[in-house]
Amino acid sequence: MDQSDFLHSHDQFAELCAALYERELHDLSWNGPDNAVFLKRRLASLPFYVRRAAHALLSMQRDASPGSNPLQLDIRNASWHARQAPKPPAGIHMAAQSGQPGADSKLETWLRRHARLGLVMPLQVEQDQLYGVYLDSIDRTELEGQAMAQPAVHLNRHGWFSLDGQPLEQQHAHLLKPSRGVMSAACCGHQWSAAGRKAPRTLSLREVLLATTLQWPGFTRVNRLPE
């Protein structure tokens, strides 16, 4: 890396950090914990996670294989961009509350083959009549149904799901089978309503970090954050 490349990379890193700081501080001011001790802990850890996310975003952009990753990094806003389809990717149902399954019939087979601790998974989440794809990670598996009434996986933030994608804890979410379209929508914050496309949502810092560990295009490996 020559001096101009180093300076360019340094400028991009600084701009990403500024965007992430601004976003996280705004979120903490509105949605942060009321407990002062917990808030201080969140603020104290923020510099570490912001720097880690900025490094990871730049590494993901630099190391992306041609044709495998459809995402483009917006340095100014610390976000990923890709074309948003007029309709949600296959697997997202606009009327999940009607009893339609939250994932296709291949999800159980896929989970039995690939589910493991730390694997990043996409979920359909309904919020304020908007449907989008969120990222979470598996932190427990019960594939034989020994501890649970049925085989299931537990996600760190969203709880238990059966292997066909159905929520087991009254969550407004459904587990999805990873695919290029689903993961692209998740990384870009794409959302839909019954009327069609809506403005993308802003990913949480945790989701930004999870997105940088994805293995395109297979999504079956558990990868560490880029250094």
C-alpha positions in Angstrom: 0.0 0.0 0.0 1.5 3.3 -1.1 1.1 6.6 0.9 -1.9 7.8 -1.1 -3.7 4.5 -0.6 -2.9 4.6 3.1 -4.2 8.2 3.5 -7.4 7.3 1.5 -8.0 4.3 3.7 -7.4 6.4 6.8 -9.9 9.0 5.6 -12.5 6.4 4.9 -11.9 4.8 8.4 -12.4 8.2 10.1 -15.6 8.9 8.1 -17.0 5.5 8.9 -16.3 6.0 12.6 -17.9 9.5 12.6 -21.1 8.1 10.9 -21.3 5.1 13.3 -20.7 7.3 16.4 -23.4 9.8 15.3 -25.9 7.0 14.7 -25.3 5.1 17.9 -25.3 8.2 20.1 -28.7 9.2 18.6 -30.0 5.7 19.2 -28.8 5.7 22.8 -30.3 9.1 23.4 -33.8 7.8 22.4 -33.6 4.1 23.1 -30.8 3.6 25.6 -31.2 2.2 29.1 -32.7 4.5 31.7 -30.4 3.0 34.3 -27.4 5.4 34.5 -24.9 2.5 35.3 -26.0 0.5 32.2 -25.8 3.6 30.1 -22.3 4.4 31.2 -21.3 0.8 30.3 -22.7 1.2 26.9 -21.0 4.5 26.3 -17.7 3.1 27.6 -17.7 0.2 25.2 -18.9 2.3 22.2 -15.4 3.3 21.0 -14.2 -0.3 20.8 -17.2 -1.5 18.8 -17.3 1.5 16.5 -13.6 1.1 15.6 -14.1 -2.7 15.1 -17.1 -2.1 12.8 -15.3 0.5 10.7 -12.3 -1.8 10.2 -14.6 -4.7 9.4 -16.6 -2.7 6.8 -13.4 -1.6 5.0 -12.1 -5.2 5.1 -15.3 -6.6 3.7 -15.3 -4.0 0.9 -11.6 -4.7 0.1 -11.8 -8.5 0.2 -15.2 -9.1 -1.5 -14.9 -11.6 -4.3 -16.0 -10.2 -7.7 -19.6 -11.2 -8.5 -20.3 -12.9 -5.1 -21.2 -9.9 -3.0 -23.8 -7.5 -4.5 -23.3 -4.8 -1.8 -21.8 -1.4 -2.2 -20.4 0.4 0.9 -21.6 4.0 1.5 -18.7 5.4 3.5 -20.5 8.6 4.5 -23.5 6.8 6.0 -21.7 3.6 7.1 -24.3 1.5 5.3 -24.6 -1.1 2.5 -26.5 -0.5 -0.7 -27.9 -2.8 -3.3 -30.9 -2.6 -5.6 -34.2 -3.2 -3.7 -36.6 -5.5 -5.4 -40.2 -4.3 -5.8 -41.3 -7.4 -3.9 -39.7 -9.1 -0.9 -37.3 -12.0 -1.5 -38.8 -15.5 -1.5 -39.5 -16.6 2.0 -41.0 -13.3 3.3 -44.7 -13.4 3.7 -46.6 -10.2 4.0 -49.3 -11.8 6.1 -47.3 -13.9 8.5 -50.1 -13.6 11.1 -52.5 -15.5 8.8 -50.7 -18.7 9.6 -48.5 -19.0 6.5 -45.2 -20.7 7.2 -42.3 -18.3 7.8 -39.8 -20.3 5.7 -39.8 -22.7 2.8 -39.9 -26.5 3.3 -36.1 -26.7 2.8 -35.3 -24.7 5.9 -35.3 -27.7 8.3 -33.0 -29.7 6.0 -30.7 -26.7 5.8 -30.6 -26.1 9.5 -30.0 -29.8 10.3 -27.0 -29.7 8.0 -25.5 -26.2 8.8 -26.9 -24.9 12.2 -24.0 -24.3 14.7 -23.2 -21.8 17.4 -22.4 -18.4 16.0 -23.9 -18.9 12.6 -25.6 -15.7 11.3 -29.3 -16.2 10.4 -31.8 -13.9 8.7 -35.3 -13.3 10.1 -38.5 -11.8 8.8 -39.6 -9.2 11.4 -42.8 -7.3 11.3 -42.8 -3.8 13.0 -45.2 -1.0 12.5 -46.8 -2.7 9.5 -43.4 -3.0 7.8 -41.7 -6.2 6.9 -37.9 -6.5 6.7 -35.1 -8.9 7.2 -33.0 -8.7 10.4 -29.7 -10.4 11.3 -29.1 -12.5 14.4 -26.9 -15.4 15.4 -27.5 -18.9 16.8 -26.4 -19.3 20.4 -28.1 -22.7 21.1 -29.3 -25.7 19.1 -31.7 -28.5 20.1 -31.8 -30.3 16.8 -33.1 -33.6 18.4 -35.7 -31.9 20.6 -34.2 -33.3 23.8 -34.6 -30.2 26.0 -37.4 -28.6 23.9 -40.8 -30.1 22.9 -39.6 -30.1 19.3 -36.3 -29.6 17.5 -35.4 -25.9 17.5 -32.7 -23.3 17.4 -32.2 -20.3 19.7 -31.1 -16.9 18.4 -29.2 -14.5 20.6 -31.8 -11.6 20.4 -34.9 -13.2 19.0 -35.3 -16.4 21.0 -36.5 -19.9 20.0 -37.6 -21.0 16.5 -38.8 -24.4 15.3 -36.8 -25.8 12.3 -39.6 -24.7 9.9 -39.0 -21.1 10.9 -42.0 -20.6 13.3 -41.5 -18.6 16.4 -41.9 -20.4 19.7 -42.0 -17.4 22.1 -44.7 -15.2 20.5 -42.1 -13.1 18.6 -43.3 -11.1 15.6 -40.6 -12.8 13.6 -40.0 -15.9 11.4 -36.7 -17.6 10.6 -35.7 -17.6 7.0 -33.3 -19.8 4.9 -30.3 -17.7 3.9 -30.0 -16.8 0.3 -28.3 -14.0 -1.8 -31.5 -12.0 -2.0 -32.5 -12.4 1.6 -29.0 -11.6 3.0 -28.7 -8.6 0.6 -32.0 -7.2 1.9 -30.9 -7.8 5.5 -27.5 -6.0 5.1 -29.2 -3.0 3.3 -32.1 -2.7 5.7 -34.7 -3.1 2.9 -38.3 -3.0 4.0 -41.7 -3.5 2.4 -45.3 -2.9 3.3 -48.5 -4.2 1.6 -48.1 -1.3 -0.8 -44.6 -2.1 -1.9 -41.1 -0.8 -1.2 -40.4 1.5 1.7 -37.3 3.5 2.8 -34.6 1.2 4.2 -34.1 1.0 8.0 -30.8 1.7 9.7 -29.0 -1.4 10.9 -28.0 -1.6 14.6 -24.2 -1.6 15.3 -24.6 -5.3 16.2 -26.1 -6.1 12.8 -23.4 -4.1 11.0 -20.8 -6.3 12.8 -22.7 -9.6 12.0 -23.0 -8.6 8.3 -19.2 -8.3 8.0 -18.8 -11.9 9.0 -21.1 -13.3 6.3 -19.6 -15.8 3.8 -20.9 -14.9 0.3 -22.6 -16.7 -1.4 -23.0 -19.8 0.8 -23.7 -18.4 4.3 -22.8 -21.7 6.0 -19.5 -20.8 7.7 -19.0 -19.1 11.1 -16.4 -16.4 10.4 -14.6 -14.1 12.9 -14.8 -10.4 12.4 -12.2 -9.1 9.9 -9.1 -7.6 11.5 
